[in-house]
């Protein structure tokens, strides 16, 4: 419809395009964005009054549209509780003994951190495990001991290839892991990174494991006078093909504690019922949260209103739901989720995937909407997650029937890990983001540079509501296609990504 209108306008107007009257859909989108991104909602920060206002507004809209509550949690209705927790290191203590002799180290030469609230290790022997690049040390060797590992990776390997070495050693029974840093990362880097570790979903395995970090100079001070009297010696041992872990003749005691902050927040989940829920469901998602007050005085405007990011996505899925609810009944159920904690690390999506309203493998397709309204209607359509799901042939068909074009490049995939559908995809749900915003990489990159996550992302004249309406039409057609059991019979078993 938008395409036909644009053509009409083109024929009527010869020289300069005059502003045309906004459609009712564009006005609805504008009203949603102006409400959700108003200063009254104070930047939609999880756990605040801004959350209450946001979820009340959306739930009211969704209820009026004719959606049903979708959490499937008795007593929760529309709102799936999500608890977020942040642990910040506060106490860090270490001491080392050779036999009965305590080794003197300068203060702050060892950084000890726990994933729990308070953890202790007392008088445990140190075992050197080299680079610990592969499974390596056996459970029997690690049990009751502290593994000492080199931070550097063996020649010819990357950090990505060696993976989470400390995690593996702890899983294999080490009481704690000491990482001997090289010159690449200093203690200060580790400390500042841990202080900014951020929130996680409570109930994720938080553990109470201890990790310690020492500088090369501290490692030399610990080793001095032993059979393995220097770090250079450890490094050359670790480089030999026949290397196997050995005891260092040292014991260590560690103590670490953290301060915990918790936020109680919610995902909003609704659904439009299909005629044949046994055939599975389609998922539409958009994150509702943003940063609250992110600027600091003397700046006059300190509220990060998050108009594009992501009042726009909420507006789009809400209006798509309205159109779908008035259309022909669909075969599959369609779930709508407004996720929390996206800006804190896709945490609402993680909570949804860990505690879904129906088993995740019942979702045949998931479509996220994040940051739309950046481009005028009619342009190419980008897929974030292009080439990564079995959804693509039908997406291409939908786009073709709408007389539109898919962007040729897969440049939009650069945003894959920065948005909620990434989490669904990690859980083997075919999940993508399909939008005209990601069909114009120049425009999205310009937004990232000048407006993204700043107080200037607010409801103003730069938002293209006609382009946003274009994305509504696209989401509607996508959902209709994937909710139709004839057009999309289901997930092809062999094409499920990530299954071993
Ligand atoms: Zn954001």
Boltz pocket constraint, residues with backbone or C-beta under 6 A from the ligand:
constraints:
  - pocket:
      binder: B
      contacts: [[A, 309], [A, 343], [A, 453]]
      max_distance: 6.0
